[in-house]
């Protein structure tokens, strides 16, 4: 069984109030040097069998159709879990 990770982020022109709230809180908590924060979504999908190019294409289509709102969000990454963050699938 394989695992695919999908990252979805607001489009750059879309306001991100949650990101702004986090950015404002960082200096109050003693974290300095950050110039901005954008908050997105991460999905982990388990698939039957290995993660092939065909599986990645199917996941990308699902991400663009269901996991994201294409009006305000971009699918920024679709990758096997081990390529995404170093964890084994």
N, C-alpha and C positions, 0 to 999 in steps of 0.2 A: 504494500500500500504506500502511496506517495502523498506528499502534501505540497500545496501551492499557496503562496502568500500573495495577496493583492493589497496594494496601498492606493488609497483614494484621497485626494487633497482638493480643497476649494480652488477654483480657478483664481489666478492672481488678481483679477479685477473685482472679485467678490469680497465684501467685507467679512472679516472673521472675528466676531465679538469674543468668542472663547479664547482665541489666540491672543487678542489684545488684553483680555483679563489676566491671562497667564504672564504675558510680557510685563504688565504693570505690577504684578505680585512678585516677580523675581527679585528686583532690587530691594523691596521691603523685607524680603527673607534673606538678604545678604548675598544674593547672586548677581554679579555685575558683569558687564561686557557684552550682553546680548542686545542686538539691535532690533529683533523682531521674533515673533512666534506665529506659526501657522499650525492649526490643529486639524488633523485628518482622521482617516479611519483605516484600520487594518483588518483584513479578513484572512482566515486560514481555512482552506478547503482541502479535505482529504479525498483522494481519488483512488479508484480501484486500479491496481497495477502501477507500473512505473510512470513517471511524469515525462511524457513525450512532447514533441513539438505540436502534435495534434491536440493533446490534452491542454497544453498552454493556450492554444488558439481558442479552444472551447471555453476555457476559463476567462480569457480576455473578452469574448463575446458576452458571457454571463455578467462580467464586471461592468461592461459598458451598458448593458440592458437593465440589470437588476441591482447590482451592488452600488452603483453610482447614479447620481442625477446629472445627466450630461449637460444640462443647462447651466449648472453652477459648479460642477466638480469635474476633475480630470482623473482618469486612471493613470497613475504615474509609474506603477511597476506591477508586473505579473511575473513571478519567478518561482522556481522550485524552492522550497523552504531552505535547503542547505546553501543555495546561492544567495538567498536573501539575507540571512542572518547567521549563517554558520552552524545552525542546528541540523542534525540529521533528519531526513524525512521519514 
